[in-house]
Amino acid sequence: MTAVPRIRIAHLPTPVEPMSRLSAVLGGPKLWIKRDDQTGLAFGGNKTRKLEFVLAEALAVGAKTLITVGGIQSNHCRQTAAVAARYGLDCILVLNGTQPEVPHGNLILNELFGAKIVWTTRPERDARLKQVFDEAWAEGKRPFLIPLGASTPTGALGYESAMAEFIEQGVEIDWIVVASSSAGTQAGLTLGAVRHNFKGTVLGISIDSPKLDLQQAVANLACEAADRMGETVAVSPEDIQVNADYLGAGYAIMGEPEMEAIRLAARYEGIILDPVYTGRAAAGMIGLIRQGFFKTSDRVLFWHTGGGPTLFAEPYVKQLFG
């Protein structure tokens, strides 16, 4: 196995806790939660694990500026900005959306961390990202480009190691339910499950992609991450468990299922979910419980990937309390 450089940033291991009250209310399987909302950096979240490997990669090539991309309330961009501030790097965030008069949610934190924000539209985002990178390179800023969600083979290793961490915690689980979007988190968990002989099943609740597309993306990235470690694994799209029945009205559009999941987690477990990722993934898990997808004897772990600051973005506050 090839040793891949890593810079320790996150507060690990994150806790694994039972959700007894929510289990009782739903009348389904025994529920647990893995608290990656407590990874420690900038209100936590799953991207911190990925950035431990990606930052090491960036510093190894002499990077002075981190450039990444996302939506207006991107949790990945927030954590990247925090990492840059902590390690004395410049940071440029290319965000699709409209700049508000007053920052809210993750935008407040991006500004506090000193990130430069470049605004664009979703159709023009990739072209604008390339332009920003080329300009930074021409200006001698030594930029390092981190793709959407840090979902690269290197970034996915954050969740290969996370699976090893979870197995060492000794909680026997039949199912892991996790939000799956840019594929890196589920790919890392999938690779970790293969390498560390996890006996359960990793189920990704798709946030924004059709089932077959996400299965292909996760399988490809899991194999590429293994290659980054100098290993070969046989993972095919058919091996990847994905449910894409909870896409709602589209990415970042919170509906009744997400609002119910957010309220249930808060009122019965004191846990904060976000409107985009964990709210949708938890809504999917709740829906599957109600459909009888899981056996009542199953032990189901919800892997919390963070995103709390998004809950305080103005549109979602209005929906929840308007």
C-alpha positions as CSV (number, residue, x, y, z in Angstrom):
1,M,0.0,0.0,0.0
2,T,1.2,3.5,-0.8
3,A,1.3,5.9,2.1
4,V,-0.8,9.0,1.3
5,P,0.2,12.2,3.1
6,R,-2.3,13.5,5.6
7,I,-2.5,16.6,7.8
8,R,-4.5,16.0,11.0
9,I,-7.2,18.7,11.3
10,A,-10.4,17.0,12.4
11,H,-11.4,16.2,16.0
12,L,-11.4,12.4,15.7
13,P,-12.9,9.9,16.4
14,T,-16.3,11.5,16.1
15,P,-18.9,10.0,18.5
16,V,-21.3,7.2,17.7
17,E,-24.5,7.7,19.6
18,P,-27.9,5.9,19.9
19,M,-31.0,7.7,18.8
20,S,-33.4,5.9,21.1
21,R,-36.1,8.5,21.2
22,L,-36.3,8.9,17.4
23,S,-36.3,5.1,17.1
24,A,-39.3,4.9,19.4
25,V,-41.2,7.7,17.6
26,L,-40.7,6.1,14.2
27,G,-41.4,2.6,15.5
28,G,-38.8,1.0,13.3
29,P,-35.3,-0.3,13.6
30,K,-32.8,0.8,16.2
31,L,-31.2,4.0,15.1
32,W,-27.6,5.3,15.7
33,I,-25.8,8.3,14.5
34,K,-22.1,9.0,13.6
35,R,-21.5,12.6,14.5
36,D,-19.3,14.0,11.7
37,D,-21.1,17.3,12.4
38,Q,-18.5,17.4,15.2
39,T,-15.3,17.2,13.2
40,G,-14.3,20.5,14.7
41,L,-13.3,22.8,11.9
42,A,-15.7,25.7,11.3
43,F,-18.8,24.0,12.7
44,G,-17.6,20.7,11.5
45,G,-18.8,18.5,8.6
46,N,-17.6,15.7,6.3
47,K,-15.4,17.8,4.1
48,T,-12.9,18.2,6.9
49,R,-11.9,14.6,6.6
50,K,-11.4,15.0,2.9
51,L,-9.4,18.2,3.3
52,E,-6.9,16.4,5.6
53,F,-5.7,14.6,2.5
54,V,-6.3,17.3,-0.1
55,L,-4.5,19.9,1.9
56,A,-1.5,17.7,2.3
57,E,-1.5,17.2,-1.5
58,A,-1.8,21.0,-2.1
59,L,1.1,21.9,0.3
60,A,3.3,19.1,-1.3
61,V,3.2,21.0,-4.6
62,G,3.8,24.4,-3.0
63,A,0.3,25.8,-3.2
64,K,-0.3,29.3,-1.8
65,T,-3.9,29.7,-2.8
66,L,-6.8,27.2,-2.5
67,I,-9.5,27.6,-5.2
68,T,-12.8,25.7,-5.0
69,V,-16.3,25.8,-6.2
70,G,-19.9,25.3,-5.0
71,G,-23.4,26.6,-4.4
72,I,-24.1,29.8,-2.5
73,Q,-24.3,27.9,0.8
74,S,-21.6,25.3,0.1
75,N,-20.4,23.5,3.3
76,H,-17.3,22.4,1.4
77,C,-16.4,26.0,0.5
78,R,-16.9,27.1,4.2
79,Q,-14.5,24.4,5.4
80,T,-12.0,25.0,2.6
81,A,-11.9,28.7,3.6
82,A,-11.3,27.8,7.2
83,V,-8.5,25.4,6.3
84,A,-6.9,28.1,4.2
85,A,-7.1,30.6,7.1
86,R,-5.6,28.1,9.5
87,Y,-2.6,27.3,7.3
88,G,-1.9,30.8,6.0
89,L,-3.1,30.3,2.5
90,D,-5.3,32.6,0.3
91,C,-8.7,31.2,-0.7
92,I,-10.9,32.0,-3.7
93,L,-14.4,30.6,-3.7
94,V,-16.4,30.5,-7.0
95,L,-20.0,30.4,-6.0
96,N,-23.1,30.1,-8.2
97,G,-25.9,32.3,-6.9
98,T,-26.8,36.0,-6.3
99,Q,-24.8,37.9,-3.8
100,P,-27.2,39.0,-1.0
101,E,-27.1,42.5,0.5
102,V,-26.3,40.9,3.9
103,P,-24.4,37.6,4.2
104,H,-26.2,34.8,5.9
105,G,-25.5,31.1,6.7
106,N,-22.2,29.9,5.4
107,L,-21.5,33.2,3.6
108,I,-20.9,34.9,7.0
109,L,-18.2,32.4,7.8
110,N,-16.6,32.6,4.4
111,E,-16.2,36.3,4.9
112,L,-14.9,35.9,8.4
113,F,-12.2,33.5,7.1
114,G,-11.1,36.1,4.6
115,A,-12.0,34.2,1.4
116,K,-12.5,36.0,-1.8
117,I,-15.8,35.2,-3.4
118,V,-16.4,35.2,-7.1
119,W,-20.0,35.1,-8.1
120,T,-21.3,33.3,-11.2
121,T,-24.3,31.4,-12.5
122,R,-24.6,27.6,-12.5
123,P,-24.3,27.2,-16.3
124,E,-21.2,29.4,-16.4
125,R,-19.6,28.0,-13.2
126,D,-17.1,25.7,-14.8
127,A,-15.9,28.3,-17.3
128,R,-15.6,30.9,-14.6
129,L,-13.7,28.5,-12.3
130,K,-11.1,27.9,-15.0
131,Q,-10.8,31.6,-15.7
132,V,-10.2,32.3,-12.0
133,F,-7.6,29.6,-11.7
134,D,-5.8,30.8,-14.9
135,E,-5.8,34.4,-13.6
136,A,-4.4,33.3,-10.2
137,W,-1.7,31.3,-11.9
138,A,-0.7,34.2,-14.1
139,E,-0.5,36.5,-11.0
140,G,1.9,34.0,-9.3
141,K,-0.5,33.0,-6.6
142,R,0.4,29.3,-6.9
143,P,-3.2,28.2,-7.0
144,F,-4.4,24.6,-6.2
145,L,-7.8,23.7,-7.6
146,I,-10.1,21.6,-5.4
147,P,-13.0,20.2,-7.4
148,L,-16.6,20.3,-6.2
149,G,-17.0,18.7,-2.7
150,A,-13.3,17.7,-2.6
151,S,-14.6,14.5,-4.3
152,T,-11.3,13.5,-5.8
153,P,-9.5,10.1,-5.3
154,T,-7.4,11.8,-2.7
155,G,-10.3,13.4,-0.9
156,A,-12.3,10.1,-0.9
157,L,-9.5,8.6,1.3
158,G,-10.9,10.7,4.1
159,Y,-13.9,8.4,4.3
160,E,-11.9,5.2,3.7
161,S,-10.1,6.0,6.9
162,A,-13.4,7.1,8.5
163,M,-14.8,3.6,7.9
164,A,-11.8,2.1,9.6
165,E,-12.4,4.5,12.5
166,F,-16.0,3.5,12.8
167,I,-15.3,-0.2,12.8
168,E,-12.8,0.3,15.6
169,Q,-15.5,1.9,17.7
170,G,-17.1,-1.5,17.9
171,V,-20.8,-0.7,17.3
172,E,-22.4,-3.4,15.2
173,I,-24.5,-2.0,12.4
174,D,-26.5,-3.5,9.6
175,W,-27.0,-0.4,7.5
176,I,-25.2,2.9,7.2
177,V,-27.4,5.7,5.6
178,V,-25.5,8.7,4.3
179,A,-26.2,11.7,2.1
180,S,-24.6,11.2,-1.4
181,S,-24.1,13.9,-3.9
182,S,-20.6,14.5,-5.4
183,A,-19.8,10.8,-4.6
184,G,-16.7,11.3,-2.5
185,T,-18.1,10.4,0.9
186,Q,-20.0,7.3,-0.2
187,A,-17.0,6.2,-2.4
188,G,-14.7,6.4,0.6
189,L,-17.1,4.5,2.8
190,T,-17.5,1.9,0.1
191,L,-13.7,1.5,-0.3
192,G,-13.3,1.3,3.5
193,A,-16.1,-1.3,3.7
194,V,-14.2,-3.5,1.3
195,R,-10.8,-3.0,2.8
196,H,-11.9,-3.4,6.4
197,N,-14.5,-6.1,5.9
198,F,-17.5,-4.2,7.0
199,K,-20.4,-6.7,7.3
200,G,-23.2,-4.2,6.8
201,T,-24.5,-2.2,3.8
202,V,-23.7,1.4,2.9
203,L,-26.8,3.1,1.5
204,G,-26.5,6.5,-0.1
205,I,-29.6,8.7,-0.3
206,S,-29.1,10.7,-3.5
207,I,-29.3,14.5,-3.0
208,D,-29.4,15.5,-6.6
209,S,-28.5,12.7,-9.1
210,P,-30.4,9.9,-10.8
211,K,-29.6,6.5,-9.3
212,L,-27.6,5.0,-12.1
213,D,-25.5,8.1,-12.5
214,L,-24.6,8.2,-8.8
215,Q,-23.9,4.5,-8.7
216,Q,-21.4,4.9,-11.6
217,A,-19.8,7.9,-10.0
218,V,-19.4,6.3,-6.6
219,A,-18.0,3.0,-8.1
220,N,-15.5,4.9,-10.3
221,L,-14.3,7.1,-7.5
222,A,-13.9,4.2,-5.1
223,C,-11.7,2.4,-7.6
224,E,-9.7,5.5,-8.3
225,A,-9.2,6.1,-4.5
226,A,-7.9,2.6,-4.1
227,D,-5.5,3.2,-7.0
228,R,-4.3,6.3,-5.1
229,M,-3.4,4.0,-2.3
230,G,-1.6,1.6,-4.7
231,E,-4.3,-1.0,-4.4
232,T,-6.8,-2.5,-6.8
233,V,-10.4,-3.2,-5.7
234,A,-13.3,-4.6,-7.8
235,V,-16.2,-2.3,-7.2
236,S,-18.9,-2.0,-9.9
237,P,-22.0,0.2,-10.1
238,E,-24.2,-2.8,-9.2
239,D,-22.3,-3.0,-5.8
240,I,-23.3,0.5,-4.9
241,Q,-26.6,0.9,-2.9
242,V,-28.3,4.2,-3.8
243,N,-31.9,5.4,-3.3
244,A,-32.9,8.3,-5.5
245,D,-36.6,8.5,-4.5
246,Y,-36.2,11.6,-2.4
247,L,-34.9,14.2,-4.8
248,G,-37.9,16.4,-4.2
249,A,-38.1,19.6,-6.2
250,G,-34.3,19.6,-6.8
251,Y,-31.0,20.5,-5.3
252,A,-31.1,22.8,-2.3
253,I,-34.9,23.1,-2.4
254,M,-36.3,22.2,1.0
255,G,-39.7,20.5,1.0
256,E,-42.0,19.1,3.6
257,P,-40.0,15.8,4.0
258,E,-36.8,17.7,4.8
259,M,-38.6,20.1,7.2
260,E,-40.2,17.2,9.0
261,A,-36.8,15.4,9.3
262,I,-35.1,18.5,10.7
263,R,-37.9,19.0,13.3
264,L,-37.9,15.4,14.4
265,A,-34.1,15.2,14.8
266,A,-34.2,18.5,16.8
267,R,-37.1,17.7,19.0
268,Y,-36.4,14.1,19.8
269,E,-32.6,14.0,19.8
270,G,-31.3,17.6,20.0
271,I,-29.5,17.1,16.7
272,I,-29.3,19.8,14.0
273,L,-29.7,18.7,10.4
274,D,-29.3,21.0,7.4
275,P,-31.9,21.7,4.6
276,V,-29.8,20.5,1.7
277,Y,-27.9,17.3,2.6
278,T,-28.6,15.7,6.0
279,G,-32.2,16.9,6.1
280,R,-32.9,15.2,2.7
281,A,-30.9,12.1,3.7
282,A,-32.7,11.8,7.0
283,A,-36.0,12.3,5.2
284,G,-35.1,9.4,3.0
285,M,-34.2,7.2,5.9
286,I,-37.5,8.1,7.7
287,G,-39.4,7.4,4.5
288,L,-37.8,4.0,4.1
289,I,-38.5,3.1,7.8
290,R,-42.2,3.9,7.2
291,Q,-42.3,1.8,4.1
292,G,-40.9,-1.2,6.0
293,F,-37.7,-1.2,4.0
294,F,-35.7,-2.0,7.2
295,K,-36.5,-4.9,9.5
296,T,-37.4,-3.8,13.0
297,S,-34.5,-5.9,14.3
298,D,-32.0,-4.0,12.0
299,R,-29.5,-1.6,13.5
300,V,-29.3,1.5,11.2
301,L,-26.6,4.2,11.5
302,F,-27.2,7.7,10.1
303,W,-23.9,9.2,9.2
304,H,-24.3,12.9,9.9
305,T,-22.2,14.8,7.4
306,G,-22.7,18.3,8.9
307,G,-24.0,21.4,7.3
308,G,-25.6,23.1,10.3
309,P,-24.8,26.7,9.3
310,T,-26.9,26.3,6.2
311,L,-30.0,26.1,8.4
312,F,-29.5,29.8,9.2
313,A,-29.6,30.9,5.6
314,E,-32.4,33.4,5.1
315,P,-34.6,31.4,2.6
316,Y,-34.6,28.3,4.9
317,V,-35.3,30.3,8.1
318,K,-38.3,31.8,6.3
319,Q,-39.6,28.4,5.3
320,L,-39.2,26.9,8.7
321,F,-40.5,29.8,10.7
322,G,-42.2,32.2,8.3
